[in-house]
Structures are given as structure tokens and as C-alpha cells.
Amino acid sequence: MGAFLSLSKRYGINVIKHAHNRGKGAALKTGFEVALQRGYTHVLTADADGQHPARFVPLFIKAARKYDIVIGSRKGQIKRMPLHRQLSNRITSTFISVMLGRRIEDSQSGFRLISGEVLRRVNLKRDRYDMESELLVKAVWMGFTVGFVPVDVVPSGKSFINPVRDVLRAITLAMELILSRA
């Protein structure tokens, strides 16, 4: 973190962090709140493990003219992922696709561009990895549009995703959301 902080100071990047780890979803929600307070029209998210190359950002910006949420899809290169991540991605993406009645290519990608309008209107409750799925499902149910841009799979270091625990969280989330609409 020290090298990152020195780089952020050098380039004038504001770093917002929690005193202790509250989960990826909580960190994203805090960032969303700050972005909205500052009047940003969109938020680009990228996982901190270095797997999302900046060269794809122009594709997101172009797609944002048409979609409220743009997700970086690794669909074409999923075989380059470790097997446990392939399985968790396929299971979760299939589950969410069935819930939404439309194909979701990559529900687990952390590389996303989200409009401020989505962030203002969608009420998020989750604080872990499943918050991104919660955002996606609730936004589509509210009528927001979702598009995908192809991105490369860049092998990353240690992942904090636990395939069993996080797939179970996603399924639990799905069941709660379905029941809430019943």
C-alpha cells in the first residue's frame, strides 16, 4: 500500500480507505457516495489486483453512450482463468441470467462503468463481493440497460474470492431478491 500511496500523492489521486476491511462491496459503496457527492456522471471500477488494463477504458466510454452499466466481459477468454474461477463465474452468471431473463456474459467482472443515475437510484444493502450482483440485478429490474465490452483475461495474483462461499452468497442473494419481488 505504501508504493500506491506515494504514487497517488505524486499524481494527485485521492485515496479513500476504511480504517479496517469492511468488504469489497462496502469499499465500492463508499467510493460511489464520494463520486456522487462530487457530481461525477459515471464511475469506473477496476479490481485492485491489476487484471484490468487501462487500454480498454475508451471502449467503456463509447459503450456508455448507449448503456447505463457497461461490464468488461472476459467471455471470449474464460479458459485463461483458473478452473475454480471459471466455475464460479459460469454458475453465478447463469443464475443471474435466469433471474433477469437475459444473457449476462460476465456477472463477476469488476471492470465496470456505471452511470451516476444507477448509483443514485439503486438501494444497495450488501457489503461483500455479492454487492456487484445486487447492483446489476436491481438496476436491470428497474429498467436500466446493461452492455458488455470484450476485455482480456490478465492473470492476477492472489484472489480473495472463495468460490464456494461466494457462489453460495450469490445464490442466497438471488433467492432474497426473487422473494422480495414476490
C-alpha positions in Angstrom: 0.0 0.0 0.0 2.9 2.3 0.6 4.0 2.4 -3.0 0.4 3.1 -4.1 0.0 5.9 -1.7 3.3 7.6 -2.8 2.1 7.2 -6.5 -1.3 8.6 -5.6 0.2 11.7 -4.0 2.6 12.2 -6.9 -0.3 12.2 -9.4 -2.9 13.9 -7.3 -5.1 10.9 -6.8 -7.5 11.0 -3.8 -7.3 7.8 -1.8 -10.3 6.9 0.3 -10.0 3.9 2.6 -11.8 2.4 5.5 -10.0 2.0 8.9 -10.5 -1.7 8.6 -11.6 -4.1 5.9 -15.3 -4.0 5.6 -15.5 -5.9 2.3 -15.3 -5.1 -1.4 -18.9 -4.0 -1.6 -18.6 -1.6 1.3 -15.5 -0.1 -0.3 -17.3 0.4 -3.6 -20.3 1.9 -1.9 -18.1 4.4 -0.2 -16.4 5.3 -3.5 -19.9 5.6 -5.2 -21.0 8.0 -2.4 -18.0 10.2 -2.8 -18.3 10.2 -6.6 -21.9 11.3 -6.4 -21.1 14.0 -3.9 -18.5 15.4 -6.3 -21.0 15.4 -9.1 -19.4 12.7 -11.3 -21.7 11.4 -14.1 -20.1 7.9 -14.1 -17.9 5.7 -12.0 -15.4 3.3 -13.5 -14.5 0.3 -11.2 -11.5 -1.9 -11.6 -10.3 -4.6 -9.3 -7.1 -3.8 -7.3 -5.2 -6.9 -8.5 -4.0 -5.4 -11.7 -6.1 -7.6 -14.0 -7.9 -4.7 -15.8 -5.7 -3.0 -18.4 -6.5 0.7 -18.9 -6.3 0.4 -22.7 -9.9 -0.8 -22.6 -11.3 2.3 -20.9 -12.2 4.0 -24.2 -14.4 1.1 -25.1 -16.3 1.6 -21.9 -16.7 5.3 -22.5 -18.0 4.7 -26.0 -20.5 2.0 -24.8 -21.7 4.3 -22.0 -23.4 6.4 -24.7 -25.8 3.5 -25.1 -25.9 1.7 -21.8 -26.3 2.6 -18.1 -23.9 -0.1 -17.0 -21.0 -1.4 -19.1 -19.3 -4.6 -18.0 -15.9 -5.8 -19.2 -16.6 -9.3 -20.5 -14.0 -12.0 -20.3 -16.3 -14.5 -22.0 -14.1 -15.0 -25.0 -11.1 -15.8 -22.9 -12.6 -17.6 -19.9 -10.4 -20.6 -20.4 -7.4 -18.5 -19.4 -8.9 -18.2 -15.9 -8.1 -20.7 -13.1 -10.7 -23.6 -13.1 -12.3 -22.6 -9.8 -12.9 -19.0 -11.1 -14.3 -20.3 -14.4 -16.8 -22.4 -12.5 -17.9 -19.7 -10.0 -18.2 -17.2 -12.9 -20.3 -19.6 -15.0 -22.5 -20.6 -12.1 -23.2 -17.1 -11.0 -23.6 -15.6 -14.5 -26.0 -18.4 -15.4 -28.0 -17.9 -12.2 -28.2 -14.1 -12.8 -29.1 -14.6 -16.4 -32.0 -16.8 -15.5 -33.2 -14.3 -12.9 -33.0 -11.4 -15.4 -34.4 -13.3 -18.4 -31.4 -12.2 -20.5 -27.9 -13.3 -21.1 -25.3 -11.8 -18.7 -21.9 -12.6 -20.2 -19.8 -12.0 -17.1 -21.5 -11.1 -13.9 -18.3 -11.4 -11.9 -16.2 -8.8 -13.7 -15.0 -6.0 -11.5 -14.3 -3.9 -14.6 -17.4 -1.8 -15.0 -18.6 1.7 -15.9 -21.8 2.7 -14.0 -23.9 5.8 -14.5 -24.5 8.1 -11.6 -28.2 7.7 -12.2 -27.9 4.0 -11.5 -25.9 4.7 -8.3 -28.4 7.3 -7.1 -31.5 5.1 -7.6 -30.4 1.5 -6.7 -30.6 0.8 -3.0 -27.6 -1.4 -2.1 -27.5 -3.5 1.1 -24.7 -6.0 0.5 -21.1 -5.3 1.6 -19.1 -8.2 0.0 -18.5 -9.4 -3.5 -22.2 -10.1 -3.9 -22.9 -6.3 -3.9 -21.9 -6.1 -7.6 -24.5 -8.8 -8.4 -27.1 -7.0 -6.3 -26.4 -3.8 -8.2 -26.7 -5.5 -11.5 -30.0 -7.3 -10.8 -31.7 -4.4 -9.1 -30.6 -2.0 -11.9 -32.0 -4.3 -14.7 -35.2 -4.8 -12.7 -35.6 -1.0 -12.6 -35.2 -0.7 -16.3 -31.6 0.3 -16.6 -29.6 -1.0 -19.6 -26.5 -3.2 -19.5 -23.9 -3.7 -22.2 -20.7 -5.6 -22.4 -17.3 -4.8 -23.9 -14.7 -7.6 -24.5 -11.6 -7.4 -22.3 -8.6 -9.6 -21.9 -8.1 -12.0 -19.1 -5.0 -10.9 -17.3 -3.8 -13.4 -14.8 -3.7 -11.8 -11.4 -2.0 -12.6 -8.1 -3.9 -13.9 -5.1 -7.7 -13.7 -5.3 -9.7 -13.1 -2.2 -12.7 -14.8 -3.8 -13.7 -18.0 -2.2 -15.5 -19.9 -5.0 -17.8 -22.0 -2.6 -18.6 -19.2 -0.1 -19.1 -16.5 -2.7 -21.2 -18.6 -5.1 -23.4 -19.5 -2.1 -23.6 -15.8 -1.2 -24.7 -15.1 -4.8 -27.3 -17.8 -4.7 -28.6 -16.5 -1.3 -28.7 -13.0 -2.7 -30.7 -14.3 -5.7 -33.2 -16.1 -3.6 -33.7 -13.0 -1.4 -34.1 -10.7 -4.4 -36.6 -13.1 -6.0 -38.6 -13.4 -2.8 -38.6 -9.6 -2.3 -40.3 -9.3 -5.7 -42.9 -12.0 -5.0 
